[in-house]
Amino acid sequence: MNFEQLDRTIKEIWINEIQKDYNDDMILNEDTLKNVLYHHLRSHLEKSFELNSFVIYTECTKYGFSTIHSRPDMIIVEKDTQKIVAIFEIKYKTVRNSRVEGAVYYDFDKVKEYINTLDSVHSKCNYYIAAITLGEYNRPNWLDGRSKWAKGRVNELIAYEPNETLSFQVISH
């Protein structure tokens, strides 16, 4: 399994497919963002990799998540090894929701917990925070260099409005 190719595919989906779907008014909230991301992941995984080499779960409670009382929004599991290769936390927030920052940082806390709890079993796993934040609340990224726990593991798939146009970016830590 080429984990670099999977990582590159995920990032290309964010920049190309998710951005197009957003511009075509196909993403209305967090659930539709999760749905279109799942659709594109499934389609690309079937094209780029052996058809049955991965399975995608949403809100999964297997693979150790029941012991930490938290469920990621989506995971990708390599079928042969039963190892998690990608974990996603997904957010779609507007300025009208006054808890934008807290909601996104809560997902980062969950990712940090996943790394601390599951890393010994799923060491090849990459973590993705997919966050669309709309309105005047503009953050080009959420983590900074002080977040050493994220180095080499966490990827921010972000979209924000710096100039009334939604900008899609990927930041790998």
C-alpha positions as MATLAB code, in Angstrom:
seq = 'MNFEQLDRTIKEIWINEIQKDYNDDMILNEDTLKNVLYHHLRSHLEKSFELNSFVIYTECTKYGFSTIHSRPDMIIVEKDTQKIVAIFEIKYKTVRNSRVEGAVYYDFDKVKEYINTLDSVHSKCNYYIAAITLGEYNRPNWLDGRSKWAKGRVNELIAYEPNETLSFQVISH';
ca = [
       0.000    0.000    0.000;
       1.343    3.383   -0.962;
       0.360    5.653    1.925;
       1.842    8.717    0.205;
      -0.446    8.143   -2.785;
      -3.480    7.858   -0.483;
      -2.504   11.074    1.316;
      -2.012   12.883   -2.001;
      -5.391   11.609   -3.253;
      -7.179   12.893   -0.131;
      -5.598   16.329   -0.499;
      -6.402   16.522   -4.219;
     -10.028   15.612   -3.491;
     -10.233   18.520   -1.029;
      -8.721   21.072   -3.396;
     -10.476   19.946   -6.572;
     -13.641   17.957   -5.894;
     -14.844   19.459   -2.615;
     -14.182   22.982   -3.822;
     -16.158   22.286   -7.027;
     -19.033   20.752   -5.066;
     -19.109   23.767   -2.760;
     -19.135   26.153   -5.718;
     -21.972   24.101   -7.266;
     -24.045   24.505   -4.041;
     -23.846   20.814   -3.178;
     -22.492   21.427    0.333;
     -24.995   22.979    2.717;
     -23.819   21.840    6.134;
     -21.547   19.396    7.934;
     -23.562   16.342    6.915;
     -23.487   17.147    3.206;
     -19.760   17.906    3.480;
     -19.258   14.446    4.991;
     -21.428   12.890    2.270;
     -19.567   14.437   -0.664;
     -16.193   13.687    0.926;
     -17.243   10.043    1.391;
     -18.476    9.870   -2.218;
     -15.246   11.242   -3.672;
     -13.048    9.099   -1.429;
     -14.940    5.954   -2.415;
     -14.801    6.840   -6.118;
     -11.093    7.671   -6.088;
     -10.138    4.670   -3.979;
     -11.906    2.354   -6.405;
     -10.134    3.946   -9.384;
      -6.657    4.371   -7.914;
      -6.305    1.297   -5.742;
      -7.428   -2.283   -5.820;
     -11.218   -2.214   -5.544;
     -11.544   -3.969   -2.201;
      -8.365   -2.850   -0.463;
     -10.087   -0.190    1.707;
     -13.299    0.297    3.585;
     -14.644    3.651    4.746;
     -16.636    3.955    7.958;
     -18.483    6.942    9.380;
     -19.027    7.411   13.108;
     -17.094    4.193   13.766;
     -17.038    2.659   17.253;
     -14.715   -0.253   16.373;
     -10.904   -0.227   16.310;
     -10.517    1.096   19.859;
     -12.802    4.107   19.669;
     -15.293    2.680   22.155;
     -12.619    2.734   24.875;
     -11.977    6.450   24.421;
     -15.678    7.344   24.178;
     -15.237    9.301   20.992;
     -16.056    8.569   17.373;
     -14.324   10.130   14.424;
     -16.516   11.448   11.640;
     -14.883    9.114    9.114;
     -12.054    6.584    8.902;
     -10.387    4.594    6.147;
      -9.265    1.074    7.032;
      -6.912   -1.100    5.008;
      -8.827   -4.380    4.672;
      -5.853   -6.770    4.598;
      -4.277   -5.512    7.819;
      -7.388   -4.073    9.527;
      -5.286   -0.987   10.278;
      -6.728    2.501   10.216;
      -4.849    4.534    7.605;
      -6.824    7.810    7.814;
      -9.015    9.484   10.414;
     -11.192   12.498    9.605;
     -12.859   15.069   11.812;
     -15.173   17.293    9.786;
     -16.557   20.753   10.592;
     -18.773   23.185    8.714;
     -19.391   26.370   10.684;
     -20.651   29.869   10.020;
     -20.162   33.110   11.908;
     -23.748   32.807   13.073;
     -22.517   29.935   15.212;
     -20.660   31.747   17.987;
     -18.708   28.645   18.964;
     -16.765   28.196   15.730;
     -13.324   28.254   17.311;
     -14.274   25.973   20.187;
     -15.883   23.427   17.859;
     -12.832   23.184   15.613;
     -10.368   23.057   18.514;
     -12.495   20.332   20.107;
     -11.867   18.212   17.005;
      -8.127   18.839   17.321;
      -8.332   17.677   20.947;
     -10.062   14.508   19.731;
      -7.338   13.931   17.121;
      -4.655   14.388   19.779;
      -6.467   11.806   21.908;
      -6.660    9.406   18.944;
      -2.915    9.745   18.391;
      -2.131    9.179   22.076;
      -4.491    6.218   22.404;
      -4.381    4.411   19.062;
      -0.921    5.157   17.669;
       0.692    1.980   18.971;
      -1.746   -0.115   16.896;
      -2.380    2.192   13.930;
       1.022    3.836   13.517;
       0.752    4.507    9.763;
      -2.410    6.551   10.234;
      -2.768   10.127    8.971;
      -5.217   12.531   10.564;
      -7.313   15.112    8.725;
      -9.307   18.037   10.032;
     -11.647   19.073    7.223;
     -13.077   22.459    8.199;
     -15.118   24.954    6.247;
     -15.626   28.207    8.152;
     -17.831   30.843    6.546;
     -18.344   34.541    7.182;
     -16.215   37.090    8.925;
     -14.520   34.483   11.081;
     -11.430   33.865    8.996;
      -8.638   31.555   10.022;
      -6.211   30.383    7.382;
      -5.073   27.592    9.710;
      -5.758   26.326   13.205;
      -2.495   24.872   14.462;
       0.844   26.557   14.776;
       4.407   25.347   15.260;
       3.858   24.805   18.994;
       1.658   21.796   18.308;
       4.506   19.284   18.194;
       2.111   16.354   18.633;
       0.723   17.124   15.135;
       4.063   17.164   13.299;
       4.122   14.713   10.420;
       0.651   13.372   11.260;
      -2.052   16.027   11.081;
      -3.344   17.705    7.933;
      -5.672   20.664    7.868;
      -8.077   20.589    4.939;
      -9.472   24.081    5.302;
     -11.747   26.489    3.506;
     -12.291   30.036    4.700;
     -13.330   33.406    3.269;
     -10.427   35.865    3.242;
     -12.063   38.154    0.625;
     -15.685   37.032    0.235;
     -14.463   34.110   -1.896;
     -13.979   30.752   -0.267;
     -10.337   29.676   -0.373;
      -9.557   25.944   -0.148;
      -6.136   24.995    1.199;
      -4.197   22.065    2.631;
      -1.720   22.549    5.443;
       0.358   19.569    6.520;
       2.083   19.758    9.871;
];
